[in-house]
Amino acid sequence: DNVGTVIIENKYASIEPLSTKYEYGFIVKDEKGKYGVITYTKAVAVENKYDDIKNVYGNGKYYIVKSGNNWEIVDTDGKEYLKGKYDDIVFVDSKNAIVKNDKKYGVVSIEDGKNIIDINYDNITYGSGENYIVCKDSKYGVMDVNGNKLIDFKYSNIVYRESSNIYEAINSDYTSDLLDSSLNVKLTNVIISE
């Protein structure tokens, strides 16, 4: 860490952070090429037995792992979820996962695999709270964990800006509408340059 304390002993073939915050733990690879997760307190969160682990932090309980050709979710107790059901798992939070099958995305419950948002969208990313940014036919909108459409599919793109807690919804004319975290439009037709 930043004061020189050894966080993980140098006994792994590779060590990489699970996310941008070291407090979330580290993906470690052993000499046999198997991956696991070690917490910053040196505890084993996931045993070294997987072929790959994604750099996705799921609230310290869930991890996206690959065993053979299958992506699945494993918790810190070693229980496996959604094993062999999806081509890819791209995001986890405390209850749900964004999954991909046949080039289409959806959101499912980790515990029982029930569809939250049907797997028939071009792309899905996590927004904030219980909201997901969803793309269908190259247009973006927002849906909640109950599958309700909160913002129509009318934008060229939508990005959640975590640092300012706003959604930037980009129109086809490259102007943007700015929405608060409750999805209320606060400004319209704004031109944002980076």
DODOVEX-392376 format. One record per residue: residue in one letter; y, x, z of N, C-alpha, C in turn. Coordinates in nm, 2 decimals. Layout:
N
[r "A",[Y,X,Z],[Y,X,Z],[Y,X,Z]];
...
***
This chain:
194
[r "D",[-0.12,0.08,0.00],[0.00,0.00,0.00],[0.12,0.09,0.00]];
[r "N",[0.24,0.03,0.03],[0.37,0.10,0.02],[0.39,0.20,0.13]];
[r "V",[0.31,0.20,0.24],[0.33,0.29,0.35],[0.21,0.39,0.35]];
[r "G",[0.12,0.39,0.25],[0.02,0.49,0.25],[-0.11,0.45,0.31]];
[r "T",[-0.13,0.33,0.36],[-0.26,0.29,0.41],[-0.36,0.26,0.30]];
[r "V",[-0.48,0.31,0.32],[-0.59,0.29,0.22],[-0.63,0.15,0.23]];
[r "I",[-0.62,0.08,0.11],[-0.65,-0.06,0.11],[-0.80,-0.08,0.07]];
[r "I",[-0.85,0.00,-0.03],[-0.99,0.00,-0.07],[-1.03,0.14,-0.08]];
[r "E",[-1.15,0.17,-0.03],[-1.21,0.30,-0.04],[-1.23,0.33,-0.19]];
[r "N",[-1.23,0.46,-0.22],[-1.25,0.50,-0.36],[-1.40,0.52,-0.39]];
[r "K",[-1.47,0.40,-0.39],[-1.61,0.40,-0.42],[-1.65,0.32,-0.54]];
[r "Y",[-1.55,0.27,-0.61],[-1.57,0.19,-0.73],[-1.54,0.26,-0.86]];
[r "A",[-1.60,0.22,-0.97],[-1.57,0.28,-1.10],[-1.43,0.24,-1.14]];
[r "S",[-1.38,0.12,-1.11],[-1.25,0.08,-1.14],[-1.20,-0.02,-1.04]];
[r "I",[-1.07,-0.03,-1.01],[-1.00,-0.12,-0.92],[-0.88,-0.17,-0.99]];
[r "E",[-0.86,-0.30,-1.00],[-0.74,-0.35,-1.06],[-0.69,-0.47,-0.98]];
[r "P",[-0.56,-0.49,-0.97],[-0.51,-0.61,-0.89],[-0.55,-0.74,-0.95]];
[r "L",[-0.58,-0.84,-0.87],[-0.62,-0.97,-0.92],[-0.50,-1.04,-0.98]];
[r "S",[-0.38,-1.01,-0.93],[-0.25,-1.07,-0.98],[-0.14,-0.96,-0.96]];
[r "T",[-0.02,-1.01,-0.97],[0.09,-0.92,-0.95],[0.12,-0.89,-0.80]];
[r "K",[0.05,-0.96,-0.71],[0.07,-0.94,-0.57],[-0.06,-0.88,-0.51]];
[r "Y",[-0.05,-0.77,-0.45],[-0.17,-0.70,-0.39],[-0.23,-0.78,-0.28]];
[r "E",[-0.15,-0.87,-0.22],[-0.21,-0.95,-0.11],[-0.32,-1.05,-0.16]];
[r "Y",[-0.32,-1.07,-0.29],[-0.42,-1.16,-0.35],[-0.56,-1.10,-0.37]];
[r "G",[-0.56,-0.96,-0.36],[-0.69,-0.89,-0.37],[-0.70,-0.81,-0.49]];
[r "F",[-0.82,-0.76,-0.51],[-0.85,-0.67,-0.62],[-0.98,-0.70,-0.69]];
[r "I",[-0.99,-0.68,-0.82],[-1.11,-0.69,-0.89],[-1.17,-0.55,-0.89]];
[r "V",[-1.29,-0.54,-0.85],[-1.36,-0.41,-0.84],[-1.48,-0.41,-0.93]];
[r "K",[-1.50,-0.29,-0.99],[-1.62,-0.27,-1.08],[-1.71,-0.16,-1.02]];
[r "D",[-1.84,-0.19,-1.00],[-1.92,-0.09,-0.94],[-1.98,0.00,-1.04]];
[r "E",[-2.06,0.10,-1.00],[-2.12,0.19,-1.09],[-2.22,0.13,-1.19]];
[r "K",[-2.27,0.01,-1.16],[-2.36,-0.06,-1.25],[-2.29,-0.15,-1.35]];
[r "G",[-2.15,-0.15,-1.35],[-2.07,-0.23,-1.44],[-2.05,-0.37,-1.40]];
[r "K",[-2.09,-0.40,-1.27],[-2.08,-0.54,-1.22],[-1.94,-0.55,-1.14]];
[r "Y",[-1.88,-0.67,-1.16],[-1.75,-0.70,-1.10],[-1.76,-0.79,-0.97]];
[r "G",[-1.67,-0.76,-0.88],[-1.65,-0.84,-0.76],[-1.51,-0.85,-0.72]];
[r "V",[-1.48,-0.91,-0.61],[-1.34,-0.91,-0.56],[-1.34,-0.87,-0.41]];
[r "I",[-1.24,-0.78,-0.38],[-1.22,-0.74,-0.25],[-1.08,-0.78,-0.21]];
[r "T",[-1.06,-0.84,-0.09],[-0.93,-0.88,-0.04],[-0.85,-0.76,0.01]];
[r "Y",[-0.72,-0.78,0.03],[-0.64,-0.67,0.07],[-0.67,-0.63,0.22]];
[r "T",[-0.75,-0.71,0.29],[-0.80,-0.68,0.43],[-0.93,-0.61,0.42]];
[r "K",[-0.98,-0.57,0.30],[-1.10,-0.50,0.28],[-1.23,-0.58,0.29]];
[r "A",[-1.21,-0.71,0.29],[-1.33,-0.80,0.30],[-1.38,-0.83,0.16]];
[r "V",[-1.51,-0.85,0.14],[-1.57,-0.89,0.02],[-1.55,-1.04,0.00]];
[r "A",[-1.47,-1.07,-0.11],[-1.45,-1.22,-0.14],[-1.55,-1.27,-0.24]];
[r "V",[-1.59,-1.18,-0.33],[-1.69,-1.21,-0.43],[-1.78,-1.09,-0.45]];
[r "E",[-1.90,-1.11,-0.43],[-2.00,-1.00,-0.45],[-2.00,-0.94,-0.59]];
[r "N",[-2.03,-0.81,-0.60],[-2.03,-0.74,-0.72],[-2.16,-0.77,-0.80]];
[r "K",[-2.16,-0.89,-0.87],[-2.28,-0.92,-0.95],[-2.24,-0.99,-1.08]];
[r "Y",[-2.11,-0.99,-1.12],[-2.07,-1.07,-1.24],[-2.03,-0.97,-1.35]];
[r "D",[-2.05,-1.02,-1.47],[-2.02,-0.94,-1.59],[-1.87,-0.92,-1.62]];
[r "D",[-1.79,-1.01,-1.56],[-1.64,-1.00,-1.58],[-1.58,-1.10,-1.48]];
[r "I",[-1.46,-1.07,-1.44],[-1.38,-1.16,-1.36],[-1.23,-1.16,-1.41]];
[r "K",[-1.18,-1.28,-1.43],[-1.04,-1.30,-1.48],[-0.94,-1.27,-1.38]];
[r "N",[-0.83,-1.21,-1.42],[-0.71,-1.19,-1.33],[-0.64,-1.32,-1.31]];
[r "V",[-0.70,-1.41,-1.25],[-0.64,-1.54,-1.22],[-0.66,-1.57,-1.07]];
[r "Y",[-0.55,-1.60,-1.00],[-0.56,-1.62,-0.86],[-0.57,-1.77,-0.83]];
[r "G",[-0.68,-1.81,-0.77],[-0.70,-1.95,-0.74],[-0.69,-1.99,-0.59]];
[r "N",[-0.57,-1.96,-0.53],[-0.54,-1.99,-0.39],[-0.64,-1.91,-0.29]];
[r "G",[-0.69,-1.80,-0.34],[-0.78,-1.72,-0.25],[-0.91,-1.78,-0.22]];
[r "K",[-0.95,-1.89,-0.28],[-1.08,-1.95,-0.26],[-1.16,-1.95,-0.39]];
[r "Y",[-1.10,-1.97,-0.50],[-1.18,-1.98,-0.63],[-1.15,-1.86,-0.72]];
[r "Y",[-1.25,-1.82,-0.79],[-1.24,-1.71,-0.89],[-1.31,-1.75,-1.01]];
[r "I",[-1.25,-1.70,-1.13],[-1.32,-1.73,-1.26],[-1.40,-1.61,-1.29]];
[r "V",[-1.53,-1.63,-1.31],[-1.63,-1.52,-1.33],[-1.71,-1.55,-1.45]];
[r "K",[-1.77,-1.44,-1.51],[-1.86,-1.45,-1.62],[-1.99,-1.40,-1.59]];
[r "S",[-2.09,-1.48,-1.61],[-2.23,-1.43,-1.59],[-2.31,-1.46,-1.72]];
[r "G",[-2.35,-1.35,-1.79],[-2.40,-1.36,-1.92],[-2.29,-1.40,-2.02]];
[r "N",[-2.32,-1.51,-2.09],[-2.22,-1.56,-2.18],[-2.14,-1.68,-2.12]];
[r "N",[-2.16,-1.71,-2.00],[-2.10,-1.83,-1.94],[-1.99,-1.80,-1.84]];
[r "W",[-1.88,-1.87,-1.86],[-1.77,-1.86,-1.75],[-1.80,-1.97,-1.65]];
[r "E",[-1.77,-1.94,-1.53],[-1.79,-2.04,-1.42],[-1.69,-2.01,-1.31]];
[r "I",[-1.69,-2.09,-1.21],[-1.60,-2.06,-1.09],[-1.69,-2.04,-0.97]];
[r "V",[-1.65,-1.94,-0.89],[-1.73,-1.91,-0.77],[-1.62,-1.91,-0.65]];
[r "D",[-1.67,-1.96,-0.54],[-1.58,-1.96,-0.42],[-1.62,-1.84,-0.33]];
[r "T",[-1.54,-1.82,-0.23],[-1.56,-1.71,-0.14],[-1.69,-1.72,-0.06]];
[r "D",[-1.76,-1.83,-0.06],[-1.89,-1.85,0.00],[-2.00,-1.82,-0.09]];
[r "G",[-1.97,-1.79,-0.22],[-2.07,-1.76,-0.32],[-2.12,-1.89,-0.39]];
[r "K",[-2.06,-2.01,-0.36],[-2.10,-2.13,-0.43],[-2.04,-2.13,-0.57]];
[r "E",[-2.13,-2.17,-0.67],[-2.09,-2.17,-0.81],[-2.06,-2.31,-0.86]];
[r "Y",[-1.96,-2.32,-0.94],[-1.91,-2.45,-1.00],[-1.90,-2.44,-1.15]];
[r "L",[-1.92,-2.55,-1.22],[-1.90,-2.56,-1.36],[-1.98,-2.46,-1.44]];
[r "K",[-2.09,-2.42,-1.39],[-2.17,-2.31,-1.45],[-2.22,-2.36,-1.59]];
[r "G",[-2.19,-2.28,-1.69],[-2.24,-2.30,-1.82],[-2.19,-2.42,-1.89]];
[r "K",[-2.09,-2.49,-1.84],[-2.04,-2.62,-1.90],[-1.93,-2.60,-2.01]];
[r "Y",[-1.86,-2.49,-2.00],[-1.74,-2.47,-2.09],[-1.74,-2.34,-2.15]];
[r "D",[-1.67,-2.33,-2.27],[-1.66,-2.21,-2.35],[-1.57,-2.11,-2.27]];
[r "D",[-1.47,-2.17,-2.20],[-1.38,-2.08,-2.12],[-1.32,-2.16,-2.01]];
[r "I",[-1.28,-2.09,-1.91],[-1.20,-2.15,-1.79],[-1.08,-2.06,-1.78]];
[r "V",[-0.96,-2.12,-1.80],[-0.84,-2.04,-1.81],[-0.75,-2.05,-1.69]];
[r "F",[-0.77,-2.14,-1.60],[-0.68,-2.15,-1.48],[-0.76,-2.23,-1.37]];
[r "V",[-0.73,-2.19,-1.25],[-0.78,-2.27,-1.13],[-0.67,-2.28,-1.03]];
[r "D",[-0.67,-2.40,-0.96],[-0.58,-2.41,-0.85],[-0.67,-2.45,-0.73]];
[r "S",[-0.62,-2.52,-0.63],[-0.70,-2.55,-0.51],[-0.80,-2.67,-0.54]];
[r "K",[-0.79,-2.74,-0.65],[-0.88,-2.85,-0.68],[-0.93,-2.86,-0.82]];
[r "N",[-0.85,-2.81,-0.92],[-0.88,-2.84,-1.06],[-0.89,-2.71,-1.14]];
[r "A",[-0.94,-2.72,-1.26],[-0.95,-2.61,-1.35],[-0.91,-2.65,-1.49]];
[r "I",[-0.84,-2.57,-1.56],[-0.81,-2.59,-1.70],[-0.93,-2.52,-1.78]];
[r "V",[-1.00,-2.60,-1.86],[-1.11,-2.56,-1.93],[-1.09,-2.57,-2.08]];
[r "K",[-1.18,-2.50,-2.16],[-1.17,-2.50,-2.30],[-1.32,-2.52,-2.36]];
[r "N",[-1.33,-2.61,-2.45],[-1.46,-2.64,-2.52],[-1.42,-2.67,-2.66]];
[r "D",[-1.49,-2.60,-2.76],[-1.47,-2.63,-2.90],[-1.33,-2.63,-2.94]];
[r "K",[-1.25,-2.53,-2.89],[-1.11,-2.50,-2.92],[-1.02,-2.61,-2.87]];
[r "K",[-1.07,-2.70,-2.78],[-0.98,-2.80,-2.72],[-0.98,-2.78,-2.56]];
[r "Y",[-0.87,-2.82,-2.50],[-0.85,-2.80,-2.36],[-0.84,-2.93,-2.28]];
[r "G",[-0.88,-2.92,-2.16],[-0.87,-3.03,-2.06],[-0.86,-2.98,-1.92]];
[r "V",[-0.85,-3.07,-1.83],[-0.85,-3.04,-1.68],[-0.96,-3.11,-1.62]];
[r "V",[-1.04,-3.04,-1.54],[-1.16,-3.10,-1.47],[-1.15,-3.07,-1.32]];
[r "S",[-1.21,-3.15,-1.24],[-1.22,-3.13,-1.09],[-1.33,-3.01,-1.07]];
[r "I",[-1.29,-2.92,-0.99],[-1.38,-2.81,-0.96],[-1.51,-2.86,-0.89]];
[r "E",[-1.49,-2.94,-0.79],[-1.60,-2.99,-0.71],[-1.71,-3.06,-0.79]];
[r "D",[-1.67,-3.16,-0.87],[-1.77,-3.25,-0.93],[-1.77,-3.24,-1.08]];
[r "G",[-1.68,-3.16,-1.14],[-1.67,-3.15,-1.29],[-1.61,-3.27,-1.36]];
[r "K",[-1.56,-3.37,-1.29],[-1.51,-3.49,-1.35],[-1.38,-3.46,-1.43]];
[r "N",[-1.37,-3.52,-1.55],[-1.25,-3.50,-1.63],[-1.13,-3.56,-1.56]];
[r "I",[-1.02,-3.48,-1.55],[-0.89,-3.52,-1.50],[-0.80,-3.56,-1.61]];
[r "I",[-0.80,-3.46,-1.71],[-0.73,-3.48,-1.84],[-0.84,-3.45,-1.94]];
[r "D",[-0.87,-3.54,-2.03],[-0.97,-3.53,-2.13],[-0.96,-3.40,-2.21]];
[r "I",[-1.08,-3.35,-2.25],[-1.08,-3.22,-2.32],[-1.06,-3.25,-2.47]];
[r "N",[-0.94,-3.28,-2.51],[-0.91,-3.30,-2.65],[-0.77,-3.27,-2.69]];
[r "Y",[-0.71,-3.16,-2.62],[-0.58,-3.12,-2.64],[-0.58,-2.98,-2.70]];
[r "D",[-0.47,-2.95,-2.77],[-0.46,-2.82,-2.84],[-0.43,-2.70,-2.74]];
[r "N",[-0.37,-2.74,-2.63],[-0.34,-2.64,-2.52],[-0.30,-2.71,-2.40]];
[r "I",[-0.32,-2.65,-2.28],[-0.28,-2.70,-2.15],[-0.25,-2.58,-2.07]];
[r "T",[-0.13,-2.58,-2.00],[-0.10,-2.48,-1.90],[-0.05,-2.56,-1.78]];
[r "Y",[-0.06,-2.49,-1.66],[-0.01,-2.55,-1.54],[0.14,-2.55,-1.54]];
[r "G",[0.20,-2.66,-1.49],[0.34,-2.67,-1.47],[0.38,-2.64,-1.33]];
[r "S",[0.39,-2.75,-1.25],[0.42,-2.74,-1.11],[0.37,-2.86,-1.04]];
[r "G",[0.35,-2.85,-0.91],[0.30,-2.96,-0.83],[0.16,-3.01,-0.89]];
[r "E",[0.16,-3.13,-0.93],[0.03,-3.18,-0.99],[0.05,-3.21,-1.14]];
[r "N",[0.14,-3.13,-1.20],[0.17,-3.16,-1.34],[0.12,-3.04,-1.43]];
[r "Y",[0.08,-3.08,-1.55],[0.04,-2.99,-1.65],[0.12,-3.01,-1.78]];
[r "I",[0.15,-2.90,-1.85],[0.21,-2.90,-1.98],[0.10,-2.91,-2.08]];
[r "V",[0.11,-3.01,-2.17],[0.00,-3.04,-2.26],[0.05,-3.04,-2.40]];
[r "C",[-0.02,-2.98,-2.49],[0.01,-2.98,-2.64],[-0.09,-3.06,-2.71]];
[r "K",[-0.04,-3.15,-2.80],[-0.12,-3.23,-2.89],[-0.06,-3.24,-3.02]];
[r "D",[-0.13,-3.21,-3.13],[-0.07,-3.21,-3.26],[0.06,-3.13,-3.27]];
[r "S",[0.06,-3.01,-3.21],[0.18,-2.92,-3.21],[0.30,-2.98,-3.14]];
[r "K",[0.29,-3.08,-3.06],[0.40,-3.13,-2.98],[0.36,-3.13,-2.83]];
[r "Y",[0.46,-3.10,-2.75],[0.44,-3.08,-2.61],[0.49,-3.19,-2.52]];
[r "G",[0.42,-3.22,-2.42],[0.46,-3.32,-2.32],[0.40,-3.28,-2.18]];
[r "V",[0.42,-3.36,-2.08],[0.37,-3.33,-1.95],[0.28,-3.45,-1.90]];
[r "M",[0.16,-3.41,-1.84],[0.07,-3.51,-1.78],[0.05,-3.47,-1.64]];
[r "D",[0.01,-3.57,-1.55],[-0.02,-3.54,-1.41],[-0.17,-3.54,-1.39]];
[r "V",[-0.22,-3.51,-1.27],[-0.36,-3.50,-1.24],[-0.43,-3.63,-1.25]];
[r "N",[-0.36,-3.74,-1.27],[-0.43,-3.87,-1.29],[-0.44,-3.90,-1.44]];
[r "G",[-0.40,-3.80,-1.52],[-0.41,-3.83,-1.67],[-0.30,-3.91,-1.72]];
[r "N",[-0.19,-3.94,-1.64],[-0.08,-4.01,-1.68],[0.02,-3.93,-1.76]];
[r "K",[0.07,-3.98,-1.88],[0.16,-3.90,-1.96],[0.30,-3.93,-1.89]];
[r "L",[0.36,-3.82,-1.84],[0.49,-3.83,-1.78],[0.61,-3.80,-1.87]];
[r "I",[0.58,-3.71,-1.97],[0.68,-3.68,-2.08],[0.61,-3.70,-2.21]];
[r "D",[0.66,-3.77,-2.30],[0.60,-3.79,-2.43],[0.58,-3.66,-2.50]];
[r "F",[0.49,-3.66,-2.60],[0.46,-3.54,-2.68],[0.57,-3.54,-2.79]];
[r "K",[0.68,-3.48,-2.76],[0.79,-3.48,-2.86],[0.86,-3.35,-2.87]];
[r "Y",[0.83,-3.25,-2.78],[0.90,-3.12,-2.78],[0.82,-3.02,-2.86]];
[r "S",[0.90,-2.92,-2.91],[0.83,-2.80,-2.98],[0.76,-2.71,-2.89]];
[r "N",[0.81,-2.71,-2.76],[0.74,-2.63,-2.66],[0.80,-2.68,-2.52]];
[r "I",[0.73,-2.66,-2.42],[0.78,-2.68,-2.28],[0.73,-2.56,-2.20]];
[r "V",[0.83,-2.50,-2.12],[0.80,-2.39,-2.04],[0.85,-2.42,-1.89]];
[r "Y",[0.76,-2.40,-1.80],[0.81,-2.42,-1.66],[0.86,-2.28,-1.61]];
[r "R",[0.98,-2.28,-1.56],[1.05,-2.16,-1.51],[1.04,-2.16,-1.36]];
[r "E",[0.94,-2.09,-1.31],[0.91,-2.10,-1.17],[1.03,-2.04,-1.08]];
[r "S",[1.10,-1.94,-1.13],[1.20,-1.88,-1.05],[1.32,-1.97,-1.03]];
[r "S",[1.34,-2.07,-1.12],[1.45,-2.16,-1.11],[1.40,-2.31,-1.08]];
[r "N",[1.27,-2.32,-1.08],[1.20,-2.45,-1.05],[1.25,-2.56,-1.15]];
[r "I",[1.25,-2.52,-1.28],[1.29,-2.62,-1.39],[1.19,-2.61,-1.50]];
[r "Y",[1.19,-2.72,-1.58],[1.11,-2.72,-1.70],[1.22,-2.70,-1.82]];
[r "E",[1.19,-2.61,-1.91],[1.27,-2.60,-2.03],[1.19,-2.67,-2.14]];
[r "A",[1.24,-2.78,-2.19],[1.18,-2.85,-2.30],[1.25,-2.82,-2.43]];
[r "I",[1.19,-2.76,-2.52],[1.26,-2.71,-2.64],[1.24,-2.81,-2.75]];
[r "N",[1.36,-2.85,-2.81],[1.36,-2.95,-2.92],[1.34,-2.88,-3.05]];
[r "S",[1.31,-2.96,-3.16],[1.29,-2.90,-3.29],[1.41,-2.83,-3.35]];
[r "D",[1.53,-2.86,-3.30],[1.65,-2.80,-3.35],[1.69,-2.67,-3.26]];
[r "Y",[1.59,-2.63,-3.18],[1.60,-2.51,-3.10],[1.70,-2.52,-2.98]];
[r "T",[1.75,-2.64,-2.95],[1.82,-2.67,-2.83],[1.72,-2.70,-2.73]];
[r "S",[1.76,-2.70,-2.60],[1.66,-2.73,-2.49],[1.72,-2.84,-2.40]];
[r "D",[1.62,-2.92,-2.35],[1.65,-3.01,-2.24],[1.60,-2.94,-2.11]];
[r "L",[1.68,-2.95,-2.01],[1.64,-2.89,-1.88],[1.61,-3.00,-1.78]];
[r "L",[1.49,-2.99,-1.72],[1.44,-3.10,-1.63],[1.41,-3.03,-1.50]];
[r "D",[1.43,-3.11,-1.39],[1.40,-3.06,-1.26],[1.25,-3.07,-1.24]];
[r "S",[1.20,-3.03,-1.12],[1.06,-3.03,-1.09],[1.01,-3.18,-1.08]];
[r "S",[1.09,-3.27,-1.07],[1.05,-3.42,-1.07],[1.06,-3.47,-1.21]];
[r "L",[1.09,-3.39,-1.31],[1.09,-3.42,-1.45],[1.21,-3.51,-1.48]];
[r "N",[1.32,-3.51,-1.40],[1.44,-3.57,-1.44],[1.52,-3.48,-1.53]];
[r "V",[1.57,-3.53,-1.64],[1.66,-3.46,-1.73],[1.79,-3.43,-1.67]];
[r "K",[1.82,-3.30,-1.65],[1.95,-3.26,-1.59],[2.05,-3.22,-1.69]];
[r "L",[2.01,-3.15,-1.80],[2.10,-3.11,-1.91],[2.03,-3.13,-2.04]];
[r "T",[2.10,-3.17,-2.14],[2.04,-3.19,-2.28],[2.11,-3.10,-2.38]];
[r "N",[2.04,-3.07,-2.48],[2.09,-2.99,-2.60],[2.16,-2.86,-2.56]];
[r "V",[2.10,-2.79,-2.47],[2.15,-2.66,-2.42],[2.09,-2.55,-2.52]];
[r "I",[2.18,-2.46,-2.55],[2.13,-2.34,-2.63],[2.11,-2.23,-2.53]];
[r "I",[1.99,-2.18,-2.52],[1.95,-2.07,-2.43],[1.92,-1.94,-2.52]];
[r "S",[1.99,-1.83,-2.49],[1.95,-1.71,-2.55],[1.90,-1.61,-2.45]];
[r "E",[1.80,-1.53,-2.50],[1.74,-1.44,-2.40],[1.79,-1.30,-2.43]];
***
